[in-house]
Amino acid sequence: MSAKVENNPRKFLILSYNKTIEMKGKIVGCVLMVFFAVNTFAQNERAFVIYTAKGKKVSYKKLQKKAIENQVVFFGEYHDNPIAHWLELELLHDLFESHGAALKMGFEMFEQDQQMLLIDYIDGKISDQQFEDSCRLWPNYETDYKPLLLYAKQNRITSIATNVPRKYASLLFKRGRPALDSLSAQEKSYIAPLDFPVDTTLSQYAPLKEMDQHMDGGHLLEAQALKDATMAYFLAKNFNSGDYFYHINGAYHSNYYQGILWYLNREKPGTTVLTISTVTQENIGKLEKEYVGSADFIICVPESMTRTH
């Protein structure tokens, strides 16, 4: 791939999708689908529909305007959904155009012990190859998150690896919270303070609590809460007066204004926040009842939409 394309996140995103699907023997269908989505940004219902929390159809321009007005924007994605990833990149362009150097980014996809690698990459101190060889990357990094980082690098947007290192969440899941006490001071610096509270009454945590009750010694709820608390902690730690923050995470972590938001409200009360969620439906002409109220804006995508991995 040429350096010219590598430095153009929009072209890179489209070509990466094509390359990925070609390897799977589905290039024709993917090219047509992604081309259709990118060229129907004015809200063609066959590609996606945006709804408000109350289930009213709105334009992308309405979402864009509201996002710019808030201090923190959470984009809750489906990790394999190309429409969500494309809109994440479009919204990043719009937020940076409005806020400039005051904009910061946060990523669930990068863990806090990788922060220095992320800083060095954004600052141009290491190459794409060095970064990719040194980082624990998600399998869909090339198609879905690299375009965001390329744009952040080009514009020197401060980027934060907000997530807890997976091995510590796994340790908590297997052995419970006391197991984290054995970590070194350096290891603990990558995690929210270990006395983080857990509100077991939250509707998003209720299914996890029920699963814990049917598991033999597992601590799924606390492991999830550790991720949410850690992402909120490092977002708040890097959020200063006058900043704007754009956070990319799985929809479950911010749906119904819970998860990361519950912890952020404790860390930074009074911060204005906008949430975006992603859902899929067989018929996207009307938002299904179960999704109403899940976020300020809900991006509804057909279930037949191609996946990135």
C-alpha positions as CSV (number, residue, x, y, z in Angstrom):
1,M,0.0,0.0,0.0
2,S,1.5,3.4,-1.0
3,A,2.5,6.0,1.6
4,K,0.0,8.4,0.0
5,V,-2.9,6.0,0.9
6,E,-1.4,5.2,4.3
7,N,-1.5,8.9,5.2
8,N,-5.2,9.2,4.1
9,P,-7.3,7.5,6.8
10,R,-10.5,7.6,4.7
11,K,-8.9,5.9,1.7
12,F,-7.0,3.6,4.0
13,L,-10.2,2.5,5.8
14,I,-12.0,1.6,2.5
15,L,-9.0,-0.2,1.0
16,S,-8.3,-2.1,4.2
17,Y,-11.9,-3.3,4.2
18,N,-11.5,-4.4,0.6
19,K,-8.2,-6.2,1.4
20,T,-9.6,-8.0,4.4
21,I,-12.7,-9.3,2.6
22,E,-10.7,-10.2,-0.5
23,M,-8.7,-12.6,1.7
24,K,-12.1,-14.2,2.7
25,G,-13.2,-14.5,-0.9
26,K,-15.9,-12.0,-0.6
27,I,-14.4,-8.9,-2.2
28,V,-17.3,-8.1,-4.6
29,G,-20.0,-8.0,-2.0
30,C,-17.8,-6.0,0.5
31,V,-16.7,-3.4,-2.0
32,L,-20.2,-2.7,-3.1
33,M,-21.5,-2.6,0.5
34,V,-18.8,-0.3,1.8
35,F,-18.9,1.9,-1.3
36,F,-22.7,2.1,-0.9
37,A,-22.4,3.1,2.8
38,V,-19.7,5.7,2.2
39,N,-21.6,7.2,-0.6
40,T,-24.9,7.4,1.2
41,F,-23.7,9.4,4.2
42,A,-26.8,11.6,3.8
43,Q,-28.8,8.9,5.6
44,N,-29.8,6.1,3.3
45,E,-31.9,3.8,5.4
46,R,-30.5,0.7,3.6
47,A,-27.1,1.4,5.3
48,F,-28.1,2.8,8.7
49,V,-30.6,5.0,10.5
50,I,-29.8,7.2,13.5
51,Y,-32.3,7.5,16.3
52,T,-32.5,9.6,19.4
53,A,-32.9,8.1,22.8
54,K,-36.7,8.4,22.3
55,G,-36.6,6.5,19.0
56,K,-37.0,9.5,16.7
57,K,-35.1,9.4,13.4
58,V,-32.5,12.2,13.0
59,S,-29.7,13.2,10.7
60,Y,-26.0,12.8,11.2
61,K,-25.8,16.6,11.4
62,K,-28.0,16.6,14.5
63,L,-25.7,14.0,16.1
64,Q,-22.6,16.0,15.1
65,K,-24.0,19.2,16.5
66,K,-24.8,17.7,19.9
67,A,-21.5,15.9,20.1
68,I,-19.6,19.1,19.6
69,E,-21.6,20.8,22.4
70,N,-20.5,18.2,25.0
71,Q,-17.3,17.8,26.9
72,V,-17.1,14.0,26.6
73,V,-18.5,11.8,23.8
74,F,-18.7,8.1,24.2
75,F,-19.0,6.2,20.9
76,G,-20.3,2.7,21.8
77,E,-19.5,0.4,18.9
78,Y,-20.1,-3.1,17.8
79,H,-16.5,-4.1,17.4
80,D,-17.1,-5.8,14.0
81,N,-19.4,-3.3,12.5
82,P,-18.1,-1.3,9.5
83,I,-20.7,1.4,9.7
84,A,-19.8,2.2,13.3
85,H,-16.1,2.4,12.5
86,W,-16.7,4.6,9.5
87,L,-18.9,7.0,11.6
88,E,-16.3,7.0,14.4
89,L,-13.8,8.3,11.9
90,E,-16.2,10.9,10.4
91,L,-17.1,12.2,13.9
92,L,-13.4,12.4,14.8
93,H,-12.9,14.7,11.8
94,D,-15.8,16.9,12.9
95,L,-14.7,17.0,16.6
96,F,-11.2,17.9,15.7
97,E,-12.3,20.6,13.2
98,S,-14.3,22.1,16.0
99,H,-12.0,21.7,19.1
100,G,-8.5,21.5,17.6
101,A,-5.8,20.9,20.2
102,A,-8.3,20.8,23.0
103,L,-9.5,17.4,21.8
104,K,-8.2,14.1,23.3
105,M,-9.0,10.5,22.4
106,G,-9.4,7.5,24.6
107,F,-9.5,3.8,23.5
108,E,-10.8,0.7,25.1
109,M,-8.7,-1.2,22.5
110,F,-5.4,-0.1,24.1
111,E,-4.4,-1.1,27.6
112,Q,-2.8,1.3,30.0
113,D,0.6,-0.4,30.1
114,Q,0.8,0.4,26.4
115,Q,0.5,4.1,27.0
116,M,4.1,5.0,26.3
117,L,4.0,3.1,23.0
118,L,0.9,5.1,22.0
119,I,2.5,8.4,23.0
120,D,5.6,7.6,20.9
121,Y,3.6,6.6,17.9
122,I,1.4,9.7,18.0
123,D,4.6,11.8,18.4
124,G,6.2,10.1,15.4
125,K,9.0,8.7,17.5
126,I,8.3,5.1,16.3
127,S,7.1,3.9,12.9
128,D,3.8,2.1,12.2
129,Q,5.7,-1.2,12.0
130,Q,7.5,-0.7,15.3
131,F,4.2,0.2,17.0
132,E,2.4,-2.7,15.5
133,D,5.2,-5.2,16.4
134,S,5.3,-3.9,20.0
135,C,1.6,-3.5,20.8
136,R,-1.0,-6.1,21.7
137,L,-3.4,-5.3,18.9
138,W,-7.0,-6.4,18.4
139,P,-7.5,-8.6,15.3
140,N,-9.4,-5.9,13.5
141,Y,-6.8,-3.1,14.2
142,E,-5.8,-2.8,10.6
143,T,-9.3,-2.1,9.3
144,D,-11.0,-0.4,12.2
145,Y,-8.6,1.4,14.6
146,K,-5.6,2.2,12.5
147,P,-7.4,4.8,10.5
148,L,-8.3,6.6,13.8
149,L,-4.7,6.5,14.9
150,L,-3.4,7.7,11.6
151,Y,-5.7,10.7,11.9
152,A,-4.6,11.3,15.5
153,K,-1.0,11.0,14.5
154,Q,-1.3,13.5,11.6
155,N,-3.0,16.0,13.9
156,R,-1.1,15.3,17.1
157,I,-4.3,14.4,19.0
158,T,-3.4,13.2,22.5
159,S,-4.5,9.6,22.7
160,I,-5.0,7.6,25.9
161,A,-5.0,3.8,26.4
162,T,-7.7,3.7,29.0
163,N,-8.3,0.0,29.4
164,V,-7.0,-2.3,32.2
165,P,-4.4,-4.8,31.0
166,R,-6.3,-7.9,30.2
167,K,-4.2,-10.2,32.4
168,Y,-5.3,-8.3,35.5
169,A,-9.0,-8.4,34.6
170,S,-8.5,-12.2,34.0
171,L,-6.7,-12.5,37.4
172,L,-9.7,-10.8,39.1
173,F,-12.2,-13.0,37.2
174,K,-10.4,-16.2,38.3
175,R,-9.4,-15.4,41.8
176,G,-11.4,-12.4,43.0
177,R,-10.4,-8.9,44.1
178,P,-7.9,-9.9,46.8
179,A,-5.7,-11.4,44.1
180,L,-4.9,-7.8,42.9
181,D,-3.3,-7.0,46.2
182,S,-0.3,-9.1,45.2
183,L,0.5,-6.8,42.2
184,S,3.5,-4.5,42.3
185,A,3.1,-0.7,42.7
186,Q,3.9,-0.4,39.0
187,E,1.3,-3.0,38.0
188,K,-1.3,-1.3,40.2
189,S,-0.6,2.0,38.4
190,Y,-2.2,0.6,35.3
191,I,-5.5,0.0,37.2
192,A,-8.2,2.1,38.9
193,P,-7.7,2.3,42.7
194,L,-8.4,-1.2,44.0
195,D,-11.1,0.0,46.4
196,F,-13.4,0.9,43.4
197,P,-17.0,0.4,44.3
198,V,-19.4,-1.8,42.3
199,D,-23.1,-1.0,42.1
200,T,-24.7,-4.4,41.6
201,T,-28.2,-2.8,41.1
202,L,-27.2,-1.4,37.7
203,S,-29.3,-3.0,35.0
204,Q,-26.2,-3.6,32.8
205,Y,-24.5,-5.5,35.7
206,A,-27.6,-7.5,36.6
207,P,-27.0,-10.3,34.0
208,L,-23.4,-10.5,35.0
209,K,-24.4,-10.9,38.6
210,E,-26.8,-13.7,37.7
211,M,-24.0,-15.4,35.6
212,D,-21.7,-15.2,38.6
213,Q,-24.3,-17.1,40.7
214,H,-24.2,-19.9,38.2
215,M,-20.5,-20.1,37.8
216,D,-18.1,-22.0,40.0
217,G,-16.1,-19.3,41.6
218,G,-16.0,-16.8,38.8
219,H,-16.1,-13.1,39.3
220,L,-17.4,-11.8,35.9
221,L,-19.2,-8.8,37.4
222,E,-16.2,-7.5,39.2
223,A,-14.0,-8.1,36.2
224,Q,-16.4,-6.0,34.0
225,A,-16.5,-3.3,36.7
226,L,-12.7,-3.2,36.8
227,K,-12.6,-2.5,33.1
228,D,-15.3,0.3,33.4
229,A,-13.7,1.8,36.5
230,T,-10.2,1.8,34.9
231,M,-11.4,3.4,31.7
232,A,-13.2,6.1,33.7
233,Y,-10.2,6.6,35.9
234,F,-7.7,7.2,33.1
235,L,-10.2,9.3,31.2
236,A,-10.7,11.5,34.2
237,K,-7.0,11.6,35.0
238,N,-6.3,13.0,31.6
239,F,-9.3,15.3,31.4
240,N,-8.4,18.9,32.3
241,S,-10.3,22.2,32.3
242,G,-11.0,23.2,28.7
243,D,-10.5,19.7,27.3
244,Y,-12.9,17.7,25.1
245,F,-12.7,14.0,25.1
246,Y,-13.7,11.4,22.5
247,H,-13.8,7.8,23.8
248,I,-14.2,4.7,21.7
249,N,-15.5,1.6,23.4
250,G,-17.8,-1.4,23.1
251,A,-21.5,-0.3,23.4
252,Y,-22.0,-2.4,26.5
253,H,-19.5,-0.2,28.5
254,S,-21.6,3.0,28.0
255,N,-25.2,1.8,27.3
256,Y,-28.0,3.2,29.4
257,Y,-25.5,5.8,30.8
258,Q,-23.9,3.1,33.0
259,G,-20.6,1.3,33.0
260,I,-17.8,3.8,32.4
261,L,-20.3,6.7,32.8
262,W,-21.3,5.6,36.3
263,Y,-17.6,5.8,37.4
264,L,-16.9,9.0,35.5
265,N,-19.8,10.7,37.2
266,R,-18.0,9.9,40.5
267,E,-14.6,11.1,39.2
268,K,-15.8,14.2,37.3
269,P,-19.3,15.2,38.5
270,G,-21.0,17.9,36.4
271,T,-19.2,16.9,33.2
272,T,-21.4,17.2,30.1
273,V,-21.5,13.8,28.3
274,L,-23.1,12.5,25.1
275,T,-23.4,8.8,24.4
276,I,-23.7,7.0,21.1
277,S,-24.6,3.3,20.8
278,T,-24.7,0.8,17.9
279,V,-27.4,-1.8,17.4
280,T,-28.4,-4.2,14.6
281,Q,-31.9,-5.1,13.5
282,E,-33.5,-7.1,10.7
283,N,-35.8,-4.1,9.9
284,I,-34.2,-0.7,10.7
285,G,-37.3,1.3,9.8
286,K,-38.3,1.6,13.5
287,L,-36.1,1.3,16.6
288,E,-36.9,-1.8,18.6
289,K,-38.3,-1.1,22.1
290,E,-35.4,-2.8,23.9
291,Y,-33.0,-0.2,22.5
292,V,-35.0,2.9,23.3
293,G,-33.2,5.0,25.9
294,S,-29.9,3.1,25.6
295,A,-28.0,6.2,24.5
296,D,-28.5,9.8,23.3
297,F,-28.1,8.6,19.8
298,I,-28.5,5.0,18.5
299,I,-27.0,4.0,15.2
300,C,-29.2,1.2,13.8
301,V,-27.6,-1.0,11.2
302,P,-29.2,-3.9,9.2
303,E,-28.3,-7.4,10.6
304,S,-27.2,-8.3,7.0
305,M,-24.4,-5.7,7.1
306,T,-21.0,-7.2,6.4
307,R,-18.6,-7.6,9.4
308,T,-15.0,-6.6,9.5
309,H,-13.8,-9.8,11.2
